[in-house]
Amino acid sequence: MLKKVFGSAVFGVEATTITVEVNVDSGIGYHLVGLPDNAIKESNFRIAAALQNNGYKIPGKKIIINMSPADLRKEGSSYDLTLAIGILVATNQINGDDIDKYLIMGELSLDGNLQPMRGALPIAVKAREEGYKGFILPQQNAKEAAIVDGLEVYGVDNISQVIKFFDVGEPLVQTIINTREEFYKNLDFPEFDFSDVKGQESIKRCMEIAAAGGHNVILIGPPGAGKTMLAKRLPSILPPMTLQEALETTKIHSVVGRVKAHTGLMAQRPFRSPHHTISNVALVGGGSYPQPGEISLSHNGVLFLDELPEFKREVLEVMRQPLEDREVTISRAKFTVTYPSSFMLVASMNPSPGGYFNDPNAPVTSSPAEMQRYLSKISGPLLDRIDIHIEVTPVPFEKLADERKGETSVEIRKRVTAAREIQTERFKESEKVHYNAQMNTKFLRKHCKLDKASMQLLKTAMERLNLSARAYDRILKVSRTIADLEGAESINGAHLSEAIQYRSMDREGWLG
């Protein structure tokens, strides 16, 4: 007897439906074909124990299971439940008249309980697209899948519940989530607030500009100046995620199993801070079976690289293309996957190996040659892609001891959100450009026009600092953001001058 059951495989951030064909014939043997990996090949032991512990068995017959399409590699243990139900229906141990209306996924424990799976959200999206009535999956992933409207989502704890559902019609509890209500309910404020930062008014201004335009920023200063503290508070002033951004972000985190069981939709912008020993693959994604890297997990949020020169040079260089294209493509012989990676890069570094910048009173000093060698670990092309360079100086005692609270993140966020709304209106006809940092040449020409005096100012800066064409574009983008924060229609000399100041590492004699 032949029966078909349906599961799904995730490639990149998209799902592909997998048809599990179970054929039972006379004879003895268990044959699993269709390019399964080792985790799927071992599933027969888990399935046999789970069925036996719930009053069923794999009969002593010839069972052939094909996972179609057969030329697509399947991986992971989430097909256990699909295979087990297929075997039970094909061997007439349970009724399965409606089984083709549901997509079934989940890893089995030996007692029949279900373990959480990866990729529930993209699988649910695909199930709805292909017209399936429902999706049966582990209870821990039910909220994540229930984000998708128009699909019945049933979270189960044990295989016996699924068996009773198909065999005797015992109902399962449907997980229902009002996506919009859930999203806006979880827009609570992050734990870090800019009011905790003493002094550093110029740096706060810089972070506000970066947040308003989505600009990459690098903070340069001695140990203890507050670089990490400022970076951790950047997400608190970014505009709240839109529902579309939340869905995109949740989808990526779902693929790697990072969505928490008690929450469906991610409402907070991600903040990722990998250690400097990270590898190329862990940063940009990839591997034998490609997975998203840190830059994709930072999509719609912040990627913070602390102590930038300590990262391997080749690791930093692989970020150059994703920073420009805002996506990363990983190619293998048989397939290609693309992960979105539209993130804000925030980096911090000491200006020298000793950590102190040209300070004769510092406990550790470095010669200009040592400082040059240290800074040369970061390539010019990578620095070109960072819009704002800012020097962070230590906070004096008087400001540290000041009891007065600084401006809160809520107040700064209002200005940032207002500036972003101007940009949203400006780029409403574009699908790929949403804020100033994403502007291409066409938009730069249209929205960053300069008067004669401003053009002369920019020309002088370009010649004196020996800036590249990419740095020229970055200055114009930052100028446009400064103008948006003021609500100005056009860029003037003051906006341009401030933007040029934020190119610290381009200045001649920066090393002292």
KOLMARMI-433473 format. One record per residue (C-alpha): residue number from 1; residue in one letter; z, x, y. Coordinates in Angstrom, 3 decimals, always signed. Layout:
% KOLMARMI-433473
<node NUM,a,<Z,X,Y>>
...
% end
This chain:
% KOLMARMI-433473
<node 1,m,<+0.000,+0.000,+0.000>>
<node 2,l,<-0.893,+1.282,+3.476>>
<node 3,k,<+1.205,+0.609,+6.586>>
<node 4,k,<+0.904,+1.870,+10.146>>
<node 5,v,<+3.849,+2.614,+12.443>>
<node 6,f,<+3.596,+3.950,+15.994>>
<node 7,g,<+5.355,+6.815,+17.733>>
<node 8,s,<+4.419,+9.111,+20.613>>
<node 9,a,<+3.998,+12.776,+21.555>>
<node 10,v,<+4.496,+14.272,+25.016>>
<node 11,f,<+2.122,+16.907,+26.405>>
<node 12,g,<+2.920,+18.104,+29.900>>
<node 13,v,<+4.437,+15.033,+31.544>>
<node 14,e,<+2.097,+12.544,+29.855>>
<node 15,a,<+2.494,+10.848,+26.475>>
<node 16,t,<-0.053,+10.290,+23.681>>
<node 17,t,<+0.425,+7.559,+21.072>>
<node 18,i,<+0.754,+8.815,+17.508>>
<node 19,t,<-0.187,+6.546,+14.602>>
<node 20,v,<+1.922,+7.221,+11.494>>
<node 21,e,<-0.015,+6.016,+8.423>>
<node 22,v,<+2.113,+5.664,+5.286>>
<node 23,n,<+0.244,+5.209,+1.983>>
<node 24,v,<+2.133,+4.554,-1.266>>
<node 25,d,<+0.340,+5.041,-4.601>>
<node 26,s,<+1.144,+5.576,-8.249>>
<node 27,g,<+2.402,+9.019,-9.140>>
<node 28,i,<+5.068,+11.303,-7.694>>
<node 29,g,<+5.084,+13.414,-4.565>>
<node 30,y,<+5.791,+13.422,-0.826>>
<node 31,h,<+2.969,+14.739,+1.367>>
<node 32,l,<+3.188,+14.915,+5.158>>
<node 33,v,<-0.036,+15.851,+6.981>>
<node 34,g,<-1.381,+15.796,+10.553>>
<node 35,l,<-0.166,+19.140,+11.989>>
<node 36,p,<+3.616,+18.514,+11.922>>
<node 37,d,<+5.935,+21.371,+12.939>>
<node 38,n,<+8.897,+22.573,+10.852>>
<node 39,a,<+11.327,+20.031,+12.350>>
<node 40,i,<+9.058,+17.177,+11.156>>
<node 41,k,<+8.417,+18.799,+7.755>>
<node 42,e,<+12.182,+18.927,+7.161>>
<node 43,s,<+12.556,+15.250,+8.095>>
<node 44,n,<+12.249,+14.047,+4.474>>
<node 45,f,<+15.725,+15.467,+3.713>>
<node 46,r,<+17.289,+13.714,+6.730>>
<node 47,i,<+15.430,+10.477,+5.984>>
<node 48,a,<+16.425,+10.495,+2.295>>
<node 49,a,<+20.138,+10.974,+3.125>>
<node 50,a,<+20.089,+8.412,+5.963>>
<node 51,l,<+18.427,+5.747,+3.790>>
<node 52,q,<+20.736,+6.400,+0.843>>
<node 53,n,<+23.825,+6.117,+3.062>>
<node 54,n,<+22.571,+2.746,+4.316>>
<node 55,g,<+21.683,+1.196,+0.940>>
<node 56,y,<+17.981,+2.152,+0.696>>
<node 57,k,<+15.986,+5.005,-0.836>>
<node 58,i,<+12.713,+6.900,-0.899>>
<node 59,p,<+11.179,+5.634,-4.179>>
<node 60,g,<+9.810,+7.990,-6.795>>
<node 61,k,<+6.161,+7.321,-5.978>>
<node 62,k,<+3.310,+9.238,-4.430>>
<node 63,i,<+3.789,+8.942,-0.671>>
<node 64,i,<+1.183,+10.322,+1.718>>
<node 65,i,<+1.980,+10.240,+5.434>>
<node 66,n,<-0.667,+11.081,+8.004>>
<node 67,m,<+0.179,+11.582,+11.676>>
<node 68,s,<-2.942,+10.685,+13.634>>
<node 69,p,<-4.731,+12.143,+15.575>>
<node 70,a,<-4.556,+14.818,+12.891>>
<node 71,d,<-5.843,+17.661,+15.093>>
<node 72,l,<-2.996,+17.290,+17.629>>
<node 73,r,<+0.138,+19.300,+16.892>>
<node 74,k,<+3.314,+17.196,+16.652>>
<node 75,e,<+6.712,+18.731,+17.277>>
<node 76,g,<+10.377,+17.779,+17.352>>
<node 77,s,<+12.679,+15.635,+15.241>>
<node 78,s,<+12.156,+12.361,+17.098>>
<node 79,y,<+9.716,+11.057,+14.462>>
<node 80,d,<+12.505,+10.607,+11.841>>
<node 81,l,<+13.002,+6.912,+12.617>>
<node 82,t,<+9.233,+6.269,+12.789>>
<node 83,l,<+8.678,+7.845,+9.363>>
<node 84,a,<+11.736,+6.177,+7.780>>
<node 85,i,<+10.755,+2.651,+8.890>>
<node 86,g,<+7.161,+3.305,+7.807>>
<node 87,i,<+8.314,+4.311,+4.306>>
<node 88,l,<+10.562,+1.230,+3.984>>
<node 89,v,<+7.796,-1.165,+5.029>>
<node 90,a,<+5.085,+0.536,+2.913>>
<node 91,t,<+7.318,+0.410,-0.202>>
<node 92,n,<+8.166,-3.295,+0.393>>
<node 93,q,<+11.877,-2.604,+0.819>>
<node 94,i,<+11.860,-4.463,+4.137>>
<node 95,n,<+9.577,-6.909,+5.931>>
<node 96,g,<+7.382,-5.403,+8.665>>
<node 97,d,<+5.082,-8.149,+9.937>>
<node 98,d,<+5.629,-7.319,+13.637>>
<node 99,i,<+5.998,-3.578,+13.273>>
<node 100,d,<+2.666,-2.824,+14.988>>
<node 101,k,<+3.941,-4.426,+18.229>>
<node 102,y,<+6.625,-1.786,+18.728>>
<node 103,l,<+6.789,+1.920,+19.413>>
<node 104,i,<+9.629,+3.490,+17.385>>
<node 105,m,<+11.217,+6.917,+18.006>>
<node 106,g,<+14.498,+8.694,+17.235>>
<node 107,e,<+16.129,+11.565,+15.337>>
<node 108,l,<+18.294,+10.586,+12.363>>
<node 109,s,<+21.655,+11.994,+11.353>>
<node 110,l,<+22.486,+11.994,+7.637>>
<node 111,d,<+24.592,+8.838,+8.048>>
<node 112,g,<+21.724,+6.990,+9.760>>
<node 113,n,<+22.997,+7.330,+13.326>>
<node 114,l,<+20.457,+8.200,+16.005>>
<node 115,q,<+20.519,+11.312,+18.179>>
<node 116,p,<+19.104,+11.429,+21.761>>
<node 117,m,<+15.445,+12.342,+22.217>>
<node 118,r,<+13.261,+13.930,+24.894>>
<node 119,g,<+10.487,+12.337,+26.913>>
<node 120,a,<+11.653,+8.714,+26.741>>
<node 121,l,<+10.323,+7.849,+30.217>>
<node 122,p,<+6.701,+9.093,+29.835>>
<node 123,i,<+6.591,+7.504,+26.370>>
<node 124,a,<+7.744,+4.156,+27.797>>
<node 125,v,<+5.095,+4.391,+30.550>>
<node 126,k,<+2.402,+4.979,+27.906>>
<node 127,a,<+3.713,+2.130,+25.712>>
<node 128,r,<+3.391,-0.307,+28.601>>
<node 129,e,<-0.104,+0.960,+29.447>>
<node 130,e,<-1.263,+0.394,+25.868>>
<node 131,g,<+0.203,-3.115,+25.661>>
<node 132,y,<+3.066,-2.649,+23.206>>
<node 133,k,<+5.663,-5.420,+23.235>>
<node 134,g,<+8.684,-3.143,+22.939>>
<node 135,f,<+10.102,+0.354,+22.495>>
<node 136,i,<+12.916,+1.047,+20.000>>
<node 137,l,<+14.776,+4.315,+20.637>>
<node 138,p,<+18.275,+5.886,+20.635>>
<node 139,q,<+20.888,+4.119,+22.760>>
<node 140,q,<+21.488,+7.272,+24.840>>
<node 141,n,<+17.914,+7.119,+26.189>>
<node 142,a,<+17.664,+3.341,+26.676>>
<node 143,k,<+18.443,+3.306,+30.415>>
<node 144,e,<+15.879,+6.025,+31.039>>
<node 145,a,<+13.114,+4.065,+29.268>>
<node 146,a,<+14.183,+0.722,+30.768>>
<node 147,i,<+13.085,+1.960,+34.203>>
<node 148,v,<+9.602,+0.839,+33.125>>
<node 149,d,<+9.035,-2.831,+33.903>>
<node 150,g,<+7.069,-5.110,+31.576>>
<node 151,l,<+8.306,-3.460,+28.371>>
<node 152,e,<+11.147,-4.619,+26.121>>
<node 153,v,<+13.446,-1.632,+25.548>>
<node 154,y,<+15.952,-1.708,+22.686>>
<node 155,g,<+18.568,+1.039,+22.422>>
<node 156,v,<+20.017,+1.366,+18.912>>
<node 157,d,<+22.860,+3.397,+17.414>>
<node 158,n,<+21.952,+3.278,+13.726>>
<node 159,i,<+18.888,+2.808,+11.514>>
<node 160,s,<+20.527,-0.236,+9.899>>
<node 161,q,<+20.114,-2.155,+13.187>>
<node 162,v,<+16.373,-1.465,+13.186>>
<node 163,i,<+16.078,-2.446,+9.511>>
<node 164,k,<+17.842,-5.788,+10.115>>
<node 165,f,<+15.710,-6.422,+13.206>>
<node 166,f,<+12.442,-6.197,+11.248>>
<node 167,d,<+13.685,-7.476,+7.874>>
<node 168,v,<+15.799,-10.549,+8.735>>
<node 169,g,<+15.121,-10.959,+12.462>>
<node 170,e,<+18.637,-9.975,+13.574>>
<node 171,p,<+18.205,-9.551,+17.340>>
<node 172,l,<+18.676,-6.263,+19.143>>
<node 173,v,<+20.265,-6.086,+22.595>>
<node 174,q,<+17.571,-5.466,+25.188>>
<node 175,t,<+18.346,-2.919,+27.906>>
<node 176,i,<+17.385,-4.392,+31.275>>
<node 177,i,<+17.532,-2.453,+34.532>>
<node 178,n,<+16.574,-3.552,+38.008>>
<node 179,t,<+14.831,-0.294,+38.948>>
<node 180,r,<+15.032,-0.717,+42.719>>
<node 181,e,<+18.649,-1.868,+42.647>>
<node 182,e,<+19.623,+1.008,+40.343>>
<node 183,f,<+17.799,+3.501,+42.549>>
<node 184,y,<+19.352,+2.450,+45.862>>
<node 185,k,<+22.801,+2.107,+44.283>>
<node 186,n,<+22.692,+5.746,+43.206>>
<node 187,l,<+21.696,+7.126,+46.600>>
<node 188,d,<+25.232,+8.400,+47.074>>
<node 189,f,<+25.747,+11.446,+49.218>>
<node 190,p,<+25.917,+14.984,+47.772>>
<node 191,e,<+29.267,+16.770,+47.635>>
<node 192,f,<+28.221,+19.585,+50.016>>
<node 193,d,<+28.141,+18.861,+53.764>>
<node 194,f,<+26.983,+20.919,+56.762>>
<node 195,s,<+30.217,+20.078,+58.592>>
<node 196,d,<+31.931,+22.600,+56.261>>
<node 197,v,<+29.900,+25.468,+57.775>>
<node 198,k,<+31.665,+27.259,+60.636>>
<node 199,g,<+29.449,+28.614,+63.401>>
<node 200,q,<+25.889,+29.581,+62.414>>
<node 201,e,<+24.369,+27.029,+64.818>>
<node 202,s,<+21.020,+28.847,+64.982>>
<node 203,i,<+20.813,+28.941,+61.182>>
<node 204,k,<+21.635,+25.226,+60.942>>
<node 205,r,<+18.824,+24.575,+63.404>>
<node 206,c,<+16.529,+26.640,+61.210>>
<node 207,m,<+17.518,+24.680,+58.090>>
<node 208,e,<+16.947,+21.418,+59.950>>
<node 209,i,<+13.388,+22.500,+60.825>>
<node 210,a,<+12.769,+23.594,+57.218>>
<node 211,a,<+14.005,+20.223,+55.893>>
<node 212,a,<+12.001,+18.233,+58.463>>
<node 213,g,<+8.689,+19.858,+57.534>>
<node 214,g,<+9.327,+20.854,+53.898>>
<node 215,h,<+8.983,+24.547,+54.812>>
<node 216,n,<+9.921,+27.482,+52.582>>
<node 217,v,<+12.685,+29.639,+54.071>>
<node 218,i,<+14.265,+33.045,+53.421>>
<node 219,l,<+17.764,+33.947,+54.654>>
<node 220,i,<+18.454,+37.643,+55.264>>
<node 221,g,<+21.979,+38.865,+55.898>>
<node 222,p,<+24.996,+40.874,+54.662>>
<node 223,p,<+27.375,+39.665,+51.930>>
<node 224,g,<+29.683,+36.853,+53.018>>
<node 225,a,<+27.535,+35.700,+55.955>>
<node 226,g,<+27.112,+32.227,+54.420>>
<node 227,k,<+23.576,+32.345,+52.965>>
<node 228,t,<+24.432,+30.627,+49.672>>
<node 229,m,<+26.721,+28.140,+51.400>>
<node 230,l,<+23.905,+27.085,+53.749>>
<node 231,a,<+21.324,+26.870,+50.941>>
<node 232,k,<+23.529,+24.620,+48.788>>
<node 233,r,<+23.828,+22.183,+51.689>>
<node 234,l,<+20.100,+21.904,+52.324>>
<node 235,p,<+19.583,+18.941,+49.903>>
<node 236,s,<+22.198,+16.981,+51.887>>
<node 237,i,<+19.914,+16.845,+54.941>>
<node 238,l,<+16.631,+16.212,+53.129>>
<node 239,p,<+15.314,+12.636,+53.449>>
<node 240,p,<+16.294,+10.315,+50.565>>
<node 241,m,<+13.769,+10.295,+47.728>>
<node 242,t,<+11.264,+7.471,+47.655>>
<node 243,l,<+11.054,+5.384,+44.475>>
<node 244,q,<+7.772,+7.100,+43.560>>
<node 245,e,<+9.313,+10.570,+44.008>>
<node 246,a,<+12.308,+9.532,+41.893>>
<node 247,l,<+10.010,+8.378,+39.070>>
<node 248,e,<+8.007,+11.636,+39.180>>
<node 249,t,<+11.169,+13.744,+39.131>>
<node 250,t,<+12.820,+11.739,+36.339>>
<node 251,k,<+9.671,+12.046,+34.233>>
<node 252,i,<+9.791,+15.861,+34.341>>
<node 253,h,<+13.513,+16.010,+33.566>>
<node 254,s,<+12.991,+13.488,+30.758>>
<node 255,v,<+10.503,+15.820,+29.045>>
<node 256,v,<+13.163,+18.553,+28.750>>
<node 257,g,<+15.997,+16.121,+27.948>>
<node 258,r,<+17.906,+16.659,+31.213>>
<node 259,v,<+18.371,+12.975,+32.206>>
<node 260,k,<+22.009,+11.900,+31.850>>
<node 261,a,<+22.718,+9.047,+29.431>>
<node 262,h,<+24.666,+6.909,+31.940>>
<node 263,t,<+21.898,+6.953,+34.544>>
<node 264,g,<+18.294,+5.879,+34.353>>
<node 265,l,<+16.541,+7.003,+37.517>>
<node 266,m,<+17.338,+10.276,+39.306>>
<node 267,a,<+18.246,+9.387,+42.893>>
<node 268,q,<+19.286,+12.847,+44.129>>
<node 269,r,<+16.799,+15.578,+44.955>>
<node 270,p,<+17.098,+18.390,+42.386>>
<node 271,f,<+18.644,+21.719,+43.392>>
<node 272,r,<+17.858,+24.508,+40.938>>
<node 273,s,<+19.334,+27.995,+41.207>>
<node 274,p,<+18.150,+30.230,+38.325>>
<node 275,h,<+19.729,+33.636,+37.648>>
<node 276,h,<+17.753,+36.722,+38.659>>
<node 277,t,<+17.280,+37.734,+34.989>>
<node 278,i,<+14.975,+34.731,+34.444>>
<node 279,s,<+11.631,+35.354,+32.713>>
<node 280,n,<+8.141,+34.389,+33.890>>
<node 281,v,<+7.896,+31.575,+31.341>>
<node 282,a,<+11.311,+30.128,+32.188>>
<node 283,l,<+10.396,+30.067,+35.886>>
<node 284,v,<+6.872,+28.599,+35.827>>
<node 285,g,<+6.916,+26.944,+32.392>>
<node 286,g,<+5.005,+27.625,+29.201>>
<node 287,g,<+5.962,+28.928,+25.771>>
<node 288,s,<+4.344,+28.335,+22.372>>
<node 289,y,<+4.892,+24.615,+22.907>>
<node 290,p,<+4.715,+24.394,+26.715>>
<node 291,q,<+7.718,+23.059,+28.582>>
<node 292,p,<+8.291,+22.673,+32.346>>
<node 293,g,<+9.888,+25.668,+34.067>>
<node 294,e,<+12.376,+25.863,+36.920>>
<node 295,i,<+9.687,+25.357,+39.570>>
<node 296,s,<+8.717,+22.014,+37.997>>
<node 297,l,<+12.354,+20.981,+37.499>>
<node 298,s,<+12.674,+21.575,+41.270>>
<node 299,h,<+9.788,+19.158,+42.009>>
<node 300,n,<+10.632,+17.054,+45.093>>
<node 301,g,<+13.732,+19.185,+45.609>>
<node 302,v,<+14.906,+22.747,+46.277>>
<node 303,l,<+14.457,+25.965,+44.289>>
<node 304,f,<+17.062,+28.504,+45.417>>
<node 305,l,<+16.496,+32.165,+44.514>>
<node 306,d,<+19.665,+34.087,+45.394>>
<node 307,e,<+19.317,+37.847,+45.887>>
<node 308,l,<+15.512,+37.704,+45.854>>
<node 309,p,<+14.844,+41.488,+45.443>>
<node 310,e,<+16.901,+41.478,+42.229>>
<node 311,f,<+14.302,+39.260,+40.522>>
<node 312,k,<+11.603,+41.118,+38.599>>
<node 313,r,<+8.525,+41.588,+40.781>>
<node 314,e,<+6.168,+40.088,+38.185>>
<node 315,v,<+8.391,+36.985,+37.993>>
<node 316,l,<+8.133,+36.455,+41.750>>
<node 317,e,<+4.381,+37.059,+41.772>>
<node 318,v,<+3.685,+34.210,+39.324>>
<node 319,m,<+5.037,+31.816,+41.967>>
<node 320,r,<+2.257,+32.597,+44.418>>
<node 321,q,<-0.291,+30.118,+43.077>>
<node 322,p,<+2.193,+27.220,+42.511>>
<node 323,l,<+3.507,+27.675,+46.075>>
<node 324,e,<-0.022,+27.111,+47.391>>
<node 325,d,<-1.312,+24.446,+44.970>>
<node 326,r,<+2.029,+22.644,+44.379>>
<node 327,e,<+1.265,+22.406,+40.681>>
<node 328,v,<+1.141,+24.839,+37.784>>
<node 329,t,<-1.440,+24.768,+34.998>>
<node 330,i,<-0.626,+26.279,+31.607>>
<node 331,s,<-3.611,+26.925,+29.345>>
<node 332,r,<-3.654,+27.426,+25.612>>
<node 333,a,<-6.619,+27.788,+23.229>>
<node 334,k,<-6.646,+24.102,+22.261>>
<node 335,f,<-5.155,+22.343,+25.282>>
<node 336,t,<-4.167,+22.624,+28.931>>
<node 337,v,<-1.138,+21.009,+30.592>>
<node 338,t,<-0.405,+20.652,+34.286>>
<node 339,y,<+3.093,+20.267,+35.700>>
<node 340,p,<+3.752,+19.200,+39.308>>
<node 341,s,<+5.737,+21.750,+41.341>>
<node 342,s,<+6.021,+20.554,+44.930>>
<node 343,f,<+9.317,+22.168,+45.865>>
<node 344,m,<+10.995,+23.828,+48.835>>
<node 345,l,<+11.614,+27.505,+48.167>>
<node 346,v,<+14.857,+28.787,+49.659>>
<node 347,a,<+15.531,+32.479,+49.076>>
<node 348,s,<+18.362,+34.731,+50.189>>
<node 349,m,<+18.692,+38.495,+50.227>>
<node 350,n,<+20.662,+41.393,+51.619>>
<node 351,p,<+18.720,+43.581,+54.058>>
<node 352,s,<+19.517,+46.739,+52.095>>
<node 353,p,<+20.854,+47.882,+48.713>>
<node 354,g,<+24.342,+48.310,+50.215>>
<node 355,g,<+24.136,+44.861,+51.706>>
<node 356,y,<+24.619,+45.728,+55.377>>
<node 357,f,<+21.890,+45.884,+57.981>>
<node 358,n,<+21.937,+49.030,+60.101>>
<node 359,d,<+25.677,+48.657,+60.784>>
<node 360,p,<+27.491,+51.984,+61.475>>
<node 361,n,<+30.875,+50.306,+60.834>>
<node 362,a,<+29.837,+48.876,+57.472>>
<node 363,p,<+31.670,+50.017,+54.302>>
<node 364,v,<+28.324,+50.891,+52.677>>
<node 365,t,<+25.318,+52.078,+54.664>>
<node 366,s,<+21.722,+52.655,+53.615>>
<node 367,s,<+19.084,+54.907,+55.093>>
<node 368,p,<+15.845,+53.413,+56.475>>
<node 369,a,<+13.989,+54.865,+53.459>>
<node 370,e,<+16.372,+53.135,+51.018>>
<node 371,m,<+16.015,+49.874,+52.917>>
<node 372,q,<+12.233,+50.123,+52.870>>
<node 373,r,<+12.231,+50.799,+49.128>>
<node 374,y,<+14.550,+47.832,+48.537>>
<node 375,l,<+12.457,+45.439,+50.637>>
<node 376,s,<+9.210,+46.614,+49.056>>
<node 377,k,<+10.250,+44.790,+45.870>>
<node 378,i,<+9.039,+41.640,+47.619>>
<node 379,s,<+5.288,+41.613,+48.109>>
<node 380,g,<+3.568,+40.780,+51.382>>
<node 381,p,<+1.558,+37.899,+49.856>>
<node 382,l,<+4.783,+36.224,+48.693>>
<node 383,l,<+6.434,+36.655,+52.115>>
<node 384,d,<+3.287,+35.196,+53.687>>
<node 385,r,<+3.924,+32.005,+51.754>>
<node 386,i,<+7.439,+31.680,+53.180>>
<node 387,d,<+7.179,+29.871,+56.510>>
<node 388,i,<+10.559,+30.758,+58.007>>
<node 389,h,<+12.376,+34.136,+57.922>>
<node 390,i,<+15.829,+34.056,+59.503>>
<node 391,e,<+18.545,+36.675,+59.915>>
<node 392,v,<+22.066,+35.459,+59.101>>
<node 393,t,<+24.882,+37.342,+60.842>>
<node 394,p,<+28.572,+37.250,+59.822>>
<node 395,v,<+30.718,+34.550,+61.425>>
<node 396,p,<+33.336,+35.931,+63.875>>
<node 397,f,<+37.035,+35.226,+63.231>>
<node 398,e,<+37.355,+32.852,+66.200>>
<node 399,k,<+34.808,+30.462,+64.703>>
<node 400,l,<+36.202,+30.757,+61.179>>
<node 401,a,<+39.666,+29.803,+62.466>>
<node 402,d,<+38.316,+26.929,+64.593>>
<node 403,e,<+39.710,+23.628,+63.280>>
<node 404,r,<+36.942,+21.513,+64.802>>
<node 405,k,<+34.406,+20.034,+62.396>>
<node 406,g,<+30.738,+20.794,+62.918>>
<node 407,e,<+27.877,+18.303,+62.895>>
<node 408,t,<+27.749,+16.378,+59.621>>
<node 409,s,<+24.823,+16.264,+57.220>>
<node 410,v,<+24.451,+12.526,+57.906>>
<node 411,e,<+23.725,+13.178,+61.598>>
<node 412,i,<+21.260,+15.979,+60.864>>
<node 413,r,<+19.599,+13.915,+58.145>>
<node 414,k,<+18.846,+11.112,+60.637>>
<node 415,r,<+16.797,+13.503,+62.796>>
<node 416,v,<+15.077,+14.989,+59.739>>
<node 417,t,<+14.203,+11.539,+58.392>>
<node 418,a,<+12.824,+10.467,+61.788>>
<node 419,a,<+10.572,+13.565,+61.854>>
<node 420,r,<+9.418,+12.908,+58.276>>
<node 421,e,<+8.538,+9.312,+59.196>>
<node 422,i,<+6.250,+10.638,+61.945>>
<node 423,q,<+4.568,+12.870,+59.359>>
<node 424,t,<+4.270,+10.056,+56.810>>
<node 425,e,<+2.451,+7.964,+59.413>>
<node 426,r,<+0.272,+10.950,+60.377>>
<node 427,f,<-0.856,+11.637,+56.817>>
<node 428,k,<-0.858,+8.049,+55.508>>
<node 429,e,<-4.551,+8.243,+54.566>>
<node 430,s,<-4.078,+11.369,+52.433>>
<node 431,e,<-2.934,+11.239,+48.816>>
<node 432,k,<-1.837,+14.871,+48.571>>
<node 433,v,<-0.424,+15.617,+52.037>>
<node 434,h,<+2.869,+13.947,+53.006>>
<node 435,y,<+4.585,+16.426,+55.330>>
<node 436,n,<+3.674,+19.367,+57.564>>
<node 437,a,<+4.153,+22.193,+55.050>>
<node 438,q,<+1.418,+20.644,+52.873>>
<node 439,m,<-1.215,+20.592,+55.637>>
<node 440,n,<-4.600,+22.105,+54.787>>
<node 441,t,<-7.073,+23.652,+57.230>>
<node 442,k,<-8.621,+20.293,+58.081>>
<node 443,f,<-5.283,+18.799,+59.135>>
<node 444,l,<-4.258,+21.987,+60.975>>
<node 445,r,<-7.347,+21.755,+63.181>>
<node 446,k,<-6.724,+18.078,+63.821>>
<node 447,h,<-2.961,+17.980,+64.439>>
<node 448,c,<-2.087,+21.488,+65.669>>
<node 449,k,<-4.307,+21.864,+68.716>>
<node 450,l,<-3.058,+24.376,+71.313>>
<node 451,d,<-3.632,+24.607,+75.054>>
<node 452,k,<-4.996,+27.812,+76.586>>
<node 453,a,<-1.569,+29.345,+77.410>>
<node 454,s,<-0.196,+28.622,+73.921>>
<node 455,m,<-3.308,+30.080,+72.314>>
<node 456,q,<-2.871,+33.286,+74.306>>
<node 457,l,<+0.802,+33.462,+73.257>>
<node 458,l,<-0.155,+33.114,+69.603>>
<node 459,k,<-2.922,+35.709,+69.949>>
<node 460,t,<-0.454,+38.232,+71.400>>
<node 461,a,<+2.042,+37.576,+68.572>>
<node 462,m,<-0.676,+37.951,+65.925>>
<node 463,e,<-1.816,+41.291,+67.345>>
<node 464,r,<+1.660,+42.762,+67.890>>
<node 465,l,<+3.096,+41.653,+64.540>>
<node 466,n,<-0.148,+42.287,+62.651>>
<node 467,l,<+0.060,+38.855,+61.041>>
<node 468,s,<-2.290,+37.542,+58.359>>
<node 469,a,<-4.385,+34.381,+58.573>>
<node 470,r,<-1.867,+32.685,+56.270>>
<node 471,a,<+1.011,+33.613,+58.621>>
<node 472,y,<-1.041,+32.130,+61.475>>
<node 473,d,<-1.210,+28.824,+59.566>>
<node 474,r,<+2.527,+28.937,+58.833>>
<node 475,i,<+3.407,+29.395,+62.501>>
<node 476,l,<+1.266,+26.392,+63.440>>
<node 477,k,<+2.876,+24.239,+60.735>>
<node 478,v,<+6.411,+25.150,+61.831>>
<node 479,s,<+5.454,+24.530,+65.479>>
<node 480,r,<+4.193,+21.069,+64.537>>
<node 481,t,<+7.526,+20.320,+62.819>>
<node 482,i,<+9.545,+21.467,+65.856>>
<node 483,a,<+7.416,+19.185,+68.031>>
<node 484,d,<+8.013,+16.284,+65.597>>
<node 485,l,<+11.795,+16.787,+65.793>>
<node 486,e,<+11.496,+16.384,+69.558>>
<node 487,g,<+9.119,+13.459,+69.204>>
<node 488,a,<+6.413,+15.371,+71.126>>
<node 489,e,<+2.764,+14.393,+70.753>>
<node 490,s,<+1.404,+17.927,+71.053>>
<node 491,i,<+2.599,+21.494,+70.493>>
<node 492,n,<+3.659,+23.405,+73.620>>
<node 493,g,<+4.604,+27.020,+74.331>>
<node 494,a,<+8.335,+26.459,+73.615>>
<node 495,h,<+7.599,+25.064,+70.147>>
<node 496,l,<+5.279,+27.960,+69.401>>
<node 497,s,<+7.734,+30.592,+70.677>>
<node 498,e,<+10.504,+29.256,+68.441>>
<node 499,a,<+8.192,+29.219,+65.414>>
<node 500,i,<+7.148,+32.852,+66.076>>
<node 501,q,<+10.853,+33.848,+66.187>>
<node 502,y,<+11.156,+32.661,+62.599>>
<node 503,r,<+8.942,+35.481,+61.306>>
<node 504,s,<+11.715,+38.136,+61.253>>
<node 505,m,<+10.273,+40.210,+58.448>>
<node 506,d,<+6.913,+40.524,+60.202>>
<node 507,r,<+8.399,+42.231,+63.255>>
<node 508,e,<+7.682,+45.885,+63.806>>
<node 509,g,<+10.889,+47.877,+63.687>>
<node 510,w,<+12.825,+45.196,+61.792>>
<node 511,l,<+14.297,+47.937,+59.623>>
<node 512,g,<+15.846,+49.523,+62.698>>
% end
